[in-house]
């Protein structure tokens, strides 16, 4: 893995999706996705299944595994 390929992944997860892990094992997370001028879709892997974040420019859609508690959903 090269540094220039790790930076975009970090940006997408931490800044665009606003993902913060609040509990070991990702059983509790905080999401604060950005409402941007452009649409986007992210799939964030967790040990319990993916967290999906989709912004179409008007509506934010979040999908999380049942074992994951999400705080601060938009």
mmCIF file of the N, C-alpha and C atoms, coordinates in Angstrom:
data_MODEL
# 
_entry.id   MODEL 
# 
loop_
_atom_site.group_PDB 
_atom_site.id 
_atom_site.type_symbol 
_atom_site.label_atom_id 
_atom_site.label_alt_id 
_atom_site.label_comp_id 
_atom_site.label_asym_id 
_atom_site.label_entity_id 
_atom_site.label_seq_id 
_atom_site.pdbx_PDB_ins_code 
_atom_site.Cartn_x 
_atom_site.Cartn_y 
_atom_site.Cartn_z 
_atom_site.occupancy 
_atom_site.B_iso_or_equiv 
_atom_site.pdbx_formal_charge 
_atom_site.auth_seq_id 
_atom_site.auth_comp_id 
_atom_site.auth_asym_id 
_atom_site.auth_atom_id 
_atom_site.pdbx_PDB_model_num 
ATOM 1   N N  . UNK A 1 1  ? 0.840   -1.177 0.000  1.00 0.00 ? 1  UNK A N  1 
ATOM 2   C CA . UNK A 1 1  ? 0.000   0.000  0.000  1.00 0.00 ? 1  UNK A CA 1 
ATOM 3   C C  . UNK A 1 1  ? 0.890   1.247  0.000  1.00 0.00 ? 1  UNK A C  1 
ATOM 4   N N  . UNK A 1 2  ? 0.607   2.141  -0.894 1.00 0.00 ? 2  UNK A N  1 
ATOM 5   C CA . UNK A 1 2  ? 1.371   3.371  -0.999 1.00 0.00 ? 2  UNK A CA 1 
ATOM 6   C C  . UNK A 1 2  ? 0.631   4.506  -0.303 1.00 0.00 ? 2  UNK A C  1 
ATOM 7   N N  . UNK A 1 3  ? 1.367   5.452  0.182  1.00 0.00 ? 3  UNK A N  1 
ATOM 8   C CA . UNK A 1 3  ? 0.769   6.565  0.919  1.00 0.00 ? 3  UNK A CA 1 
ATOM 9   C C  . UNK A 1 3  ? -0.288  7.291  0.099  1.00 0.00 ? 3  UNK A C  1 
ATOM 10  N N  . UNK A 1 4  ? -0.053  7.482  -1.186 1.00 0.00 ? 4  UNK A N  1 
ATOM 11  C CA . UNK A 1 4  ? -1.018  8.236  -1.993 1.00 0.00 ? 4  UNK A CA 1 
ATOM 12  C C  . UNK A 1 4  ? -2.297  7.441  -2.250 1.00 0.00 ? 4  UNK A C  1 
ATOM 13  N N  . UNK A 1 5  ? -2.291  6.132  -2.056 1.00 0.00 ? 5  UNK A N  1 
ATOM 14  C CA . UNK A 1 5  ? -3.538  5.380  -2.189 1.00 0.00 ? 5  UNK A CA 1 
ATOM 15  C C  . UNK A 1 5  ? -4.266  5.266  -0.854 1.00 0.00 ? 5  UNK A C  1 
ATOM 16  N N  . UNK A 1 6  ? -3.582  5.431  0.262  1.00 0.00 ? 6  UNK A N  1 
ATOM 17  C CA . UNK A 1 6  ? -4.224  5.357  1.575  1.00 0.00 ? 6  UNK A CA 1 
ATOM 18  C C  . UNK A 1 6  ? -4.956  6.652  1.911  1.00 0.00 ? 6  UNK A C  1 
ATOM 19  N N  . UNK A 1 7  ? -4.453  7.766  1.480  1.00 0.00 ? 7  UNK A N  1 
ATOM 20  C CA . UNK A 1 7  ? -5.058  9.052  1.818  1.00 0.00 ? 7  UNK A CA 1 
ATOM 21  C C  . UNK A 1 7  ? -6.496  9.196  1.306  1.00 0.00 ? 7  UNK A C  1 
ATOM 22  N N  . UNK A 1 8  ? -6.809  8.839  0.054  1.00 0.00 ? 8  UNK A N  1 
ATOM 23  C CA . UNK A 1 8  ? -8.205  8.946  -0.391 1.00 0.00 ? 8  UNK A CA 1 
ATOM 24  C C  . UNK A 1 8  ? -9.145  8.052  0.412  1.00 0.00 ? 8  UNK A C  1 
ATOM 25  N N  . UNK A 1 9  ? -8.717  6.862  0.769  1.00 0.00 ? 9  UNK A N  1 
ATOM 26  C CA . UNK A 1 9  ? -9.571  5.972  1.561  1.00 0.00 ? 9  UNK A CA 1 
ATOM 27  C C  . UNK A 1 9  ? -9.847  6.586  2.926  1.00 0.00 ? 9  UNK A C  1 
ATOM 28  N N  . UNK A 1 10 ? -8.825  7.124  3.558  1.00 0.00 ? 10 UNK A N  1 
ATOM 29  C CA . UNK A 1 10 ? -9.001  7.779  4.849  1.00 0.00 ? 10 UNK A CA 1 
ATOM 30  C C  . UNK A 1 10 ? -9.961  8.960  4.726  1.00 0.00 ? 10 UNK A C  1 
ATOM 31  N N  . UNK A 1 11 ? -9.799  9.773  3.686  1.00 0.00 ? 11 UNK A N  1 
ATOM 32  C CA . UNK A 1 11 ? -10.671 10.925 3.473  1.00 0.00 ? 11 UNK A CA 1 
ATOM 33  C C  . UNK A 1 11 ? -12.120 10.491 3.304  1.00 0.00 ? 11 UNK A C  1 
ATOM 34  N N  . UNK A 1 12 ? -12.369 9.491  2.467  1.00 0.00 ? 12 UNK A N  1 
ATOM 35  C CA . UNK A 1 12 ? -13.739 9.048  2.207  1.00 0.00 ? 12 UNK A CA 1 
ATOM 36  C C  . UNK A 1 12 ? -14.416 8.545  3.476  1.00 0.00 ? 12 UNK A C  1 
ATOM 37  N N  . UNK A 1 13 ? -13.679 7.786  4.283  1.00 0.00 ? 13 UNK A N  1 
ATOM 38  C CA . UNK A 1 13 ? -14.265 7.207  5.492  1.00 0.00 ? 13 UNK A CA 1 
ATOM 39  C C  . UNK A 1 13 ? -14.428 8.244  6.591  1.00 0.00 ? 13 UNK A C  1 
ATOM 40  N N  . UNK A 1 14 ? -13.393 8.998  6.877  1.00 0.00 ? 14 UNK A N  1 
ATOM 41  C CA . UNK A 1 14 ? -13.444 9.893  8.036  1.00 0.00 ? 14 UNK A CA 1 
ATOM 42  C C  . UNK A 1 14 ? -14.082 11.244 7.735  1.00 0.00 ? 14 UNK A C  1 
ATOM 43  N N  . UNK A 1 15 ? -13.872 11.790 6.557  1.00 0.00 ? 15 UNK A N  1 
ATOM 44  C CA . UNK A 1 15 ? -14.367 13.128 6.258  1.00 0.00 ? 15 UNK A CA 1 
ATOM 45  C C  . UNK A 1 15 ? -15.695 13.123 5.506  1.00 0.00 ? 15 UNK A C  1 
ATOM 46  N N  . UNK A 1 16 ? -15.801 12.353 4.446  1.00 0.00 ? 16 UNK A N  1 
ATOM 47  C CA . UNK A 1 16 ? -17.023 12.349 3.647  1.00 0.00 ? 16 UNK A CA 1 
ATOM 48  C C  . UNK A 1 16 ? -18.149 11.613 4.370  1.00 0.00 ? 16 UNK A C  1 
ATOM 49  N N  . UNK A 1 17 ? -17.872 10.403 4.866  1.00 0.00 ? 17 UNK A N  1 
ATOM 50  C CA . UNK A 1 17 ? -18.892 9.646  5.603  1.00 0.00 ? 17 UNK A CA 1 
ATOM 51  C C  . UNK A 1 17 ? -18.961 10.069 7.066  1.00 0.00 ? 17 UNK A C  1 
ATOM 52  N N  . UNK A 1 18 ? -17.894 10.673 7.582  1.00 0.00 ? 18 UNK A N  1 
ATOM 53  C CA . UNK A 1 18 ? -17.875 11.091 8.977  1.00 0.00 ? 18 UNK A CA 1 
ATOM 54  C C  . UNK A 1 18 ? -17.910 9.929  9.952  1.00 0.00 ? 18 UNK A C  1 
ATOM 55  N N  . UNK A 1 19 ? -17.297 8.799  9.590  1.00 0.00 ? 19 UNK A N  1 
ATOM 56  C CA . UNK A 1 19 ? -17.323 7.607  10.439 1.00 0.00 ? 19 UNK A CA 1 
ATOM 57  C C  . UNK A 1 19 ? -16.315 7.718  11.567 1.00 0.00 ? 19 UNK A C  1 
ATOM 58  N N  . UNK A 1 20 ? -16.791 7.507  12.790 1.00 0.00 ? 20 UNK A N  1 
ATOM 59  C CA . UNK A 1 20 ? -15.934 7.408  13.965 1.00 0.00 ? 20 UNK A CA 1 
ATOM 60  C C  . UNK A 1 20 ? -16.304 6.118  14.684 1.00 0.00 ? 20 UNK A C  1 
ATOM 61  N N  . UNK A 1 21 ? -15.316 5.322  15.022 1.00 0.00 ? 21 UNK A N  1 
ATOM 62  C CA . UNK A 1 21 ? -15.551 4.083  15.769 1.00 0.00 ? 21 UNK A CA 1 
ATOM 63  C C  . UNK A 1 21 ? -15.609 4.439  17.247 1.00 0.00 ? 21 UNK A C  1 
ATOM 64  N N  . UNK A 1 22 ? -16.718 4.127  17.909 1.00 0.00 ? 22 UNK A N  1 
ATOM 65  C CA . UNK A 1 22 ? -16.921 4.486  19.304 1.00 0.00 ? 22 UNK A CA 1 
ATOM 66  C C  . UNK A 1 22 ? -16.709 3.312  20.259 1.00 0.00 ? 22 UNK A C  1 
ATOM 67  N N  . UNK A 1 23 ? -16.685 2.105  19.712 1.00 0.00 ? 23 UNK A N  1 
ATOM 68  C CA . UNK A 1 23 ? -16.532 0.919  20.553 1.00 0.00 ? 23 UNK A CA 1 
ATOM 69  C C  . UNK A 1 23 ? -15.723 -0.126 19.791 1.00 0.00 ? 23 UNK A C  1 
ATOM 70  N N  . UNK A 1 24 ? -14.813 -0.813 20.462 1.00 0.00 ? 24 UNK A N  1 
ATOM 71  C CA . UNK A 1 24 ? -14.030 -1.851 19.778 1.00 0.00 ? 24 UNK A CA 1 
ATOM 72  C C  . UNK A 1 24 ? -14.947 -2.857 19.076 1.00 0.00 ? 24 UNK A C  1 
ATOM 73  N N  . UNK A 1 25 ? -14.502 -3.310 17.919 1.00 0.00 ? 25 UNK A N  1 
ATOM 74  C CA . UNK A 1 25 ? -15.296 -4.246 17.140 1.00 0.00 ? 25 UNK A CA 1 
ATOM 75  C C  . UNK A 1 25 ? -16.379 -3.586 16.308 1.00 0.00 ? 25 UNK A C  1 
ATOM 76  N N  . UNK A 1 26 ? -16.434 -2.256 16.328 1.00 0.00 ? 26 UNK A N  1 
ATOM 77  C CA . UNK A 1 26 ? -17.398 -1.467 15.549 1.00 0.00 ? 26 UNK A CA 1 
ATOM 78  C C  . UNK A 1 26 ? -18.846 -1.813 15.875 1.00 0.00 ? 26 UNK A C  1 
ATOM 79  N N  . UNK A 1 27 ? -19.134 -2.133 17.132 1.00 0.00 ? 27 UNK A N  1 
ATOM 80  C CA . UNK A 1 27 ? -20.524 -2.366 17.532 1.00 0.00 ? 27 UNK A CA 1 
ATOM 81  C C  . UNK A 1 27 ? -21.270 -1.039 17.726 1.00 0.00 ? 27 UNK A C  1 
ATOM 82  N N  . UNK A 1 28 ? -20.529 0.038  17.962 1.00 0.00 ? 28 UNK A N  1 
ATOM 83  C CA . UNK A 1 28 ? -21.124 1.363  18.111 1.00 0.00 ? 28 UNK A CA 1 
ATOM 84  C C  . UNK A 1 28 ? -20.262 2.348  17.343 1.00 0.00 ? 28 UNK A C  1 
ATOM 85  N N  . UNK A 1 29 ? -20.888 3.064  16.408 1.00 0.00 ? 29 UNK A N  1 
ATOM 86  C CA . UNK A 1 29 ? -20.173 4.028  15.575 1.00 0.00 ? 29 UNK A CA 1 
ATOM 87  C C  . UNK A 1 29 ? -20.963 5.326  15.518 1.00 0.00 ? 29 UNK A C  1 
ATOM 88  N N  . UNK A 1 30 ? -20.297 6.382  15.089 1.00 0.00 ? 30 UNK A N  1 
ATOM 89  C CA . UNK A 1 30 ? -20.955 7.668  14.829 1.00 0.00 ? 30 UNK A CA 1 
ATOM 90  C C  . UNK A 1 30 ? -20.797 7.959  13.340 1.00 0.00 ? 30 UNK A C  1 
ATOM 91  N N  . UNK A 1 31 ? -21.883 8.366  12.714 1.00 0.00 ? 31 UNK A N  1 
ATOM 92  C CA . UNK A 1 31 ? -21.861 8.747  11.302 1.00 0.00 ? 31 UNK A CA 1 
ATOM 93  C C  . UNK A 1 31 ? -22.361 10.177 11.171 1.00 0.00 ? 31 UNK A C  1 
ATOM 94  N N  . UNK A 1 32 ? -21.617 10.980 10.467 1.00 0.00 ? 32 UNK A N  1 
ATOM 95  C CA . UNK A 1 32 ? -22.002 12.353 10.161 1.00 0.00 ? 32 UNK A CA 1 
ATOM 96  C C  . UNK A 1 32 ? -21.675 12.631 8.706  1.00 0.00 ? 32 UNK A C  1 
ATOM 97  N N  . UNK A 1 33 ? -22.404 11.994 7.765  1.00 0.00 ? 33 UNK A N  1 
ATOM 98  C CA . UNK A 1 33 ? -22.086 12.164 6.347  1.00 0.00 ? 33 UNK A CA 1 
ATOM 99  C C  . UNK A 1 33 ? -22.297 13.589 5.864  1.00 0.00 ? 33 UNK A C  1 
ATOM 100 N N  . UNK A 1 34 ? -21.444 14.007 4.963  1.00 0.00 ? 34 UNK A N  1 
ATOM 101 C CA . UNK A 1 34 ? -21.524 15.349 4.369  1.00 0.00 ? 34 UNK A CA 1 
ATOM 102 C C  . UNK A 1 34 ? -22.584 15.392 3.276  1.00 0.00 ? 34 UNK A C  1 
ATOM 103 N N  . UNK A 1 35 ? -23.277 16.496 3.221  1.00 0.00 ? 35 UNK A N  1 
ATOM 104 C CA . UNK A 1 35 ? -24.191 16.777 2.111  1.00 0.00 ? 35 UNK A CA 1 
ATOM 105 C C  . UNK A 1 35 ? -23.425 17.675 1.146  1.00 0.00 ? 35 UNK A C  1 
ATOM 106 N N  . UNK A 1 36 ? -22.949 17.084 0.090  1.00 0.00 ? 36 UNK A N  1 
ATOM 107 C CA . UNK A 1 36 ? -22.068 17.758 -0.853 1.00 0.00 ? 36 UNK A CA 1 
ATOM 108 C C  . UNK A 1 36 ? -22.845 18.265 -2.070 1.00 0.00 ? 36 UNK A C  1 
ATOM 109 N N  . UNK A 1 37 ? -22.127 18.948 -2.946 1.00 0.00 ? 37 UNK A N  1 
ATOM 110 C CA . UNK A 1 37 ? -22.702 19.399 -4.210 1.00 0.00 ? 37 UNK A CA 1 
ATOM 111 C C  . UNK A 1 37 ? -22.746 18.291 -5.248 1.00 0.00 ? 37 UNK A C  1 
ATOM 112 N N  . UNK A 1 38 ? -22.184 17.139 -4.920 1.00 0.00 ? 38 UNK A N  1 
ATOM 113 C CA . UNK A 1 38 ? -22.130 16.013 -5.848 1.00 0.00 ? 38 UNK A CA 1 
ATOM 114 C C  . UNK A 1 38 ? -22.669 14.757 -5.147 1.00 0.00 ? 38 UNK A C  1 
ATOM 115 N N  . UNK A 1 39 ? -23.291 13.859 -5.912 1.00 0.00 ? 39 UNK A N  1 
ATOM 116 C CA . UNK A 1 39 ? -23.768 12.613 -5.312 1.00 0.00 ? 39 UNK A CA 1 
ATOM 117 C C  . UNK A 1 39 ? -22.601 11.654 -5.060 1.00 0.00 ? 39 UNK A C  1 
ATOM 118 N N  . UNK A 1 40 ? -22.772 10.779 -4.075 1.00 0.00 ? 40 UNK A N  1 
ATOM 119 C CA . UNK A 1 40 ? -21.765 9.761  -3.809 1.00 0.00 ? 40 UNK A CA 1 
ATOM 120 C C  . UNK A 1 40 ? -22.397 8.556  -3.128 1.00 0.00 ? 40 UNK A C  1 
ATOM 121 N N  . UNK A 1 41 ? -21.684 7.438  -3.182 1.00 0.00 ? 41 UNK A N  1 
ATOM 122 C CA . UNK A 1 41 ? -22.089 6.198  -2.532 1.00 0.00 ? 41 UNK A CA 1 
ATOM 123 C C  . UNK A 1 41 ? -20.846 5.541  -1.952 1.00 0.00 ? 41 UNK A C  1 
ATOM 124 N N  . UNK A 1 42 ? -20.906 5.187  -0.670 1.00 0.00 ? 42 UNK A N  1 
ATOM 125 C CA . UNK A 1 42 ? -19.789 4.526  0.004  1.00 0.00 ? 42 UNK A CA 1 
ATOM 126 C C  . UNK A 1 42 ? -20.278 3.255  0.677  1.00 0.00 ? 42 UNK A C  1 
ATOM 127 N N  . UNK A 1 43 ? -19.476 2.202  0.620  1.00 0.00 ? 43 UNK A N  1 
ATOM 128 C CA . UNK A 1 43 ? -19.711 0.981  1.371  1.00 0.00 ? 43 UNK A CA 1 
ATOM 129 C C  . UNK A 1 43 ? -18.521 0.795  2.301  1.00 0.00 ? 43 UNK A C  1 
ATOM 130 N N  . UNK A 1 44 ? -18.785 0.870  3.608  1.00 0.00 ? 44 UNK A N  1 
ATOM 131 C CA . UNK A 1 44 ? -17.737 0.798  4.609  1.00 0.00 ? 44 UNK A CA 1 
ATOM 132 C C  . UNK A 1 44 ? -17.803 -0.560 5.286  1.00 0.00 ? 44 UNK A C  1 
ATOM 133 N N  . UNK A 1 45 ? -16.797 -1.400 5.104  1.00 0.00 ? 45 UNK A N  1 
ATOM 134 C CA . UNK A 1 45 ? -16.848 -2.736 5.697  1.00 0.00 ? 45 UNK A CA 1 
ATOM 135 C C  . UNK A 1 45 ? -16.695 -2.696 7.213  1.00 0.00 ? 45 UNK A C  1 
ATOM 136 N N  . UNK A 1 46 ? -17.446 -3.541 7.896  1.00 0.00 ? 46 UNK A N  1 
ATOM 137 C CA . UNK A 1 46 ? -17.303 -3.740 9.337  1.00 0.00 ? 46 UNK A CA 1 
ATOM 138 C C  . UNK A 1 46 ? -17.277 -5.251 9.580  1.00 0.00 ? 46 UNK A C  1 
ATOM 139 N N  . UNK A 1 47 ? -16.894 -5.683 10.763 1.00 0.00 ? 47 UNK A N  1 
ATOM 140 C CA . UNK A 1 47 ? -16.941 -7.115 11.065 1.00 0.00 ? 47 UNK A CA 1 
ATOM 141 C C  . UNK A 1 47 ? -18.362 -7.687 11.026 1.00 0.00 ? 47 UNK A C  1 
ATOM 142 N N  . UNK A 1 48 ? -19.382 -6.827 11.042 1.00 0.00 ? 48 UNK A N  1 
ATOM 143 C CA . UNK A 1 48 ? -20.776 -7.266 11.097 1.00 0.00 ? 48 UNK A CA 1 
ATOM 144 C C  . UNK A 1 48 ? -21.498 -7.125 9.761  1.00 0.00 ? 48 UNK A C  1 
ATOM 145 N N  . UNK A 1 49 ? -20.809 -6.634 8.760  1.00 0.00 ? 49 UNK A N  1 
ATOM 146 C CA . UNK A 1 49 ? -21.396 -6.376 7.448  1.00 0.00 ? 49 UNK A CA 1 
ATOM 147 C C  . UNK A 1 49 ? -21.171 -4.920 7.070  1.00 0.00 ? 49 UNK A C  1 
ATOM 148 N N  . UNK A 1 50 ? -21.479 -4.550 5.839  1.00 0.00 ? 50 UNK A N  1 
ATOM 149 C CA . UNK A 1 50 ? -21.167 -3.197 5.377  1.00 0.00 ? 50 UNK A CA 1 
ATOM 150 C C  . UNK A 1 50 ? -22.138 -2.138 5.900  1.00 0.00 ? 50 UNK A C  1 
ATOM 151 N N  . UNK A 1 51 ? -21.592 -0.953 6.097  1.00 0.00 ? 51 UNK A N  1 
ATOM 152 C CA . UNK A 1 51 ? -22.394 0.248  6.312  1.00 0.00 ? 51 UNK A CA 1 
ATOM 153 C C  . UNK A 1 51 ? -22.423 0.956  4.965  1.00 0.00 ? 51 UNK A C  1 
ATOM 154 N N  . UNK A 1 52 ? -23.620 1.223  4.455  1.00 0.00 ? 52 UNK A N  1 
ATOM 155 C CA . UNK A 1 52 ? -23.763 1.886  3.164  1.00 0.00 ? 52 UNK A CA 1 
ATOM 156 C C  . UNK A 1 52 ? -24.265 3.310  3.384  1.00 0.00 ? 52 UNK A C  1 
ATOM 157 N N  . UNK A 1 53 ? -23.590 4.260  2.759  1.00 0.00 ? 53 UNK A N  1 
ATOM 158 C CA . UNK A 1 53 ? -23.967 5.676  2.812  1.00 0.00 ? 53 UNK A CA 1 
ATOM 159 C C  . UNK A 1 53 ? -24.164 6.134  1.370  1.00 0.00 ? 53 UNK A C  1 
ATOM 160 N N  . UNK A 1 54 ? -25.348 6.703  1.089  1.00 0.00 ? 54 UNK A N  1 
ATOM 161 C CA . UNK A 1 54 ? -25.601 7.204  -0.266 1.00 0.00 ? 54 UNK A CA 1 
ATOM 162 C C  . UNK A 1 54 ? -26.262 8.573  -0.184 1.00 0.00 ? 54 UNK A C  1 
ATOM 163 N N  . UNK A 1 55 ? -25.686 9.514  -0.900 1.00 0.00 ? 55 UNK A N  1 
ATOM 164 C CA . UNK A 1 55 ? -26.213 10.870 -1.016 1.00 0.00 ? 55 UNK A CA 1 
ATOM 165 C C  . UNK A 1 55 ? -26.478 11.131 -2.486 1.00 0.00 ? 55 UNK A C  1 
ATOM 166 N N  . UNK A 1 56 ? -27.730 11.410 -2.837 1.00 0.00 ? 56 UNK A N  1 
ATOM 167 C CA . UNK A 1 56 ? -28.055 11.624 -4.250 1.00 0.00 ? 56 UNK A CA 1 
ATOM 168 C C  . UNK A 1 56 ? -28.165 13.103 -4.604 1.00 0.00 ? 56 UNK A C  1 
ATOM 169 N N  . UNK A 1 57 ? -27.764 13.970 -3.676 1.00 0.00 ? 57 UNK A N  1 
ATOM 170 C CA . UNK A 1 57 ? -27.864 15.406 -3.894 1.00 0.00 ? 57 UNK A CA 1 
ATOM 171 C C  . UNK A 1 57 ? -29.060 16.016 -3.190 1.00 0.00 ? 57 UNK A C  1 
ATOM 172 N N  . UNK A 1 58 ? -30.022 15.159 -2.784 1.00 0.00 ? 58 UNK A N  1 
ATOM 173 C CA . UNK A 1 58 ? -31.208 15.627 -2.075 1.00 0.00 ? 58 UNK A CA 1 
ATOM 174 C C  . UNK A 1 58 ? -31.530 14.787 -0.845 1.00 0.00 ? 58 UNK A C  1 
ATOM 175 N N  . UNK A 1 59 ? -31.312 13.482 -0.930 1.00 0.00 ? 59 UNK A N  1 
ATOM 176 C CA . UNK A 1 59 ? -31.695 12.564 0.144  1.00 0.00 ? 59 UNK A CA 1 
ATOM 177 C C  . UNK A 1 59 ? -30.493 11.736 0.573  1.00 0.00 ? 59 UNK A C  1 
ATOM 178 N N  . UNK A 1 60 ? -30.303 11.620 1.899  1.00 0.00 ? 60 UNK A N  1 
ATOM 179 C CA . UNK A 1 60 ? -29.252 10.787 2.459  1.00 0.00 ? 60 UNK A CA 1 
ATOM 180 C C  . UNK A 1 60 ? -29.874 9.445  2.839  1.00 0.00 ? 60 UNK A C  1 
ATOM 181 N N  . UNK A 1 61 ? -29.257 8.345  2.415  1.00 0.00 ? 61 UNK A N  1 
ATOM 182 C CA . UNK A 1 61 ? -29.738 7.008  2.737  1.00 0.00 ? 61 UNK A CA 1 
ATOM 183 C C  . UNK A 1 61 ? -28.621 6.251  3.437  1.00 0.00 ? 61 UNK A C  1 
ATOM 184 N N  . UNK A 1 62 ? -28.916 5.701  4.613  1.00 0.00 ? 62 UNK A N  1 
ATOM 185 C CA . UNK A 1 62 ? -27.953 4.910  5.368  1.00 0.00 ? 62 UNK A CA 1 
ATOM 186 C C  . UNK A 1 62 ? -28.502 3.513  5.572  1.00 0.00 ? 62 UNK A C  1 
ATOM 187 N N  . UNK A 1 63 ? -27.625 2.535  5.435  1.00 0.00 ? 63 UNK A N  1 
ATOM 188 C CA . UNK A 1 63 ? -27.976 1.149  5.692  1.00 0.00 ? 63 UNK A CA 1 
ATOM 189 C C  . UNK A 1 63 ? -26.881 0.560  6.571  1.00 0.00 ? 63 UNK A C  1 
ATOM 190 N N  . UNK A 1 64 ? -27.262 -0.001 7.716  1.00 0.00 ? 64 UNK A N  1 
ATOM 191 C CA . UNK A 1 64 ? -26.279 -0.552 8.639  1.00 0.00 ? 64 UNK A CA 1 
ATOM 192 C C  . UNK A 1 64 ? -26.697 -1.946 9.076  1.00 0.00 ? 64 UNK A C  1 
ATOM 193 N N  . UNK A 1 65 ? -25.724 -2.793 9.403  1.00 0.00 ? 65 UNK A N  1 
ATOM 194 C CA . UNK A 1 65 ? -26.053 -4.109 9.938  1.00 0.00 ? 65 UNK A CA 1 
ATOM 195 C C  . UNK A 1 65 ? -26.774 -3.962 11.281 1.00 0.00 ? 65 UNK A C  1 
ATOM 196 N N  . UNK A 1 66 ? -27.642 -4.889 11.605 1.00 0.00 ? 66 UNK A N  1 
ATOM 197 C CA . UNK A 1 66 ? -28.417 -4.824 12.839 1.00 0.00 ? 66 UNK A CA 1 
ATOM 198 C C  . UNK A 1 66 ? -27.576 -4.844 14.101 1.00 0.00 ? 66 UNK A C  1 
ATOM 199 N N  . UNK A 1 67 ? -26.380 -5.413 14.039 1.00 0.00 ? 67 UNK A N  1 
ATOM 200 C CA . UNK A 1 67 ? -25.523 -5.498 15.217 1.00 0.00 ? 67 UNK A CA 1 
ATOM 201 C C  . UNK A 1 67 ? -24.782 -4.205 15.515 1.00 0.00 ? 67 UNK A C  1 
ATOM 202 N N  . UNK A 1 68 ? -24.876 -3.229 14.626 1.00 0.00 ? 68 UNK A N  1 
ATOM 203 C CA . UNK A 1 68 ? -24.149 -1.966 14.768 1.00 0.00 ? 68 UNK A CA 1 
ATOM 204 C C  . UNK A 1 68 ? -25.102 -0.870 15.218 1.00 0.00 ? 68 UNK A C  1 
ATOM 205 N N  . UNK A 1 69 ? -24.777 -0.208 16.320 1.00 0.00 ? 69 UNK A N  1 
ATOM 206 C CA . UNK A 1 69 ? -25.543 0.940  16.795 1.00 0.00 ? 69 UNK A CA 1 
ATOM 207 C C  . UNK A 1 69 ? -24.914 2.198  16.225 1.00 0.00 ? 69 UNK A C  1 
ATOM 208 N N  . UNK A 1 70 ? -25.733 3.015  15.570 1.00 0.00 ? 70 UNK A N  1 
ATOM 209 C CA . UNK A 1 70 ? -25.239 4.229  14.925 1.00 0.00 ? 70 UNK A CA 1 
ATOM 210 C C  . UNK A 1 70 ? -25.783 5.444  15.667 1.00 0.00 ? 70 UNK A C  1 
ATOM 211 N N  . UNK A 1 71 ? -24.877 6.355  16.023 1.00 0.00 ? 71 UNK A N  1 
ATOM 212 C CA . UNK A 1 71 ? -25.257 7.621  16.640 1.00 0.00 ? 71 UNK A CA 1 
ATOM 213 C C  . UNK A 1 71 ? -25.128 8.738  15.616 1.00 0.00 ? 71 UNK A C  1 
ATOM 214 N N  . UNK A 1 72 ? -25.894 9.811  15.814 1.00 0.00 ? 72 UNK A N  1 
ATOM 215 C CA . UNK A 1 72 ? -25.836 11.016 14.975 1.00 0.00 ? 72 UNK A CA 1 
ATOM 216 C C  . UNK A 1 72 ? -26.151 10.749 13.515 1.00 0.00 ? 72 UNK A C  1 
ATOM 217 N N  . UNK A 1 73 ? -27.132 9.929  13.250 1.00 0.00 ? 73 UNK A N  1 
ATOM 218 C CA . UNK A 1 73 ? -27.534 9.746  11.854 1.00 0.00 ? 73 UNK A CA 1 
ATOM 219 C C  . UNK A 1 73 ? -28.180 11.028 11.359 1.00 0.00 ? 73 UNK A C  1 
ATOM 220 N N  . UNK A 1 74 ? -27.974 11.330 10.083 1.00 0.00 ? 74 UNK A N  1 
ATOM 221 C CA . UNK A 1 74 ? -28.574 12.559 9.539  1.00 0.00 ? 74 UNK A CA 1 
ATOM 222 C C  . UNK A 1 74 ? -30.084 12.435 9.423  1.00 0.00 ? 74 UNK A C  1 
# 
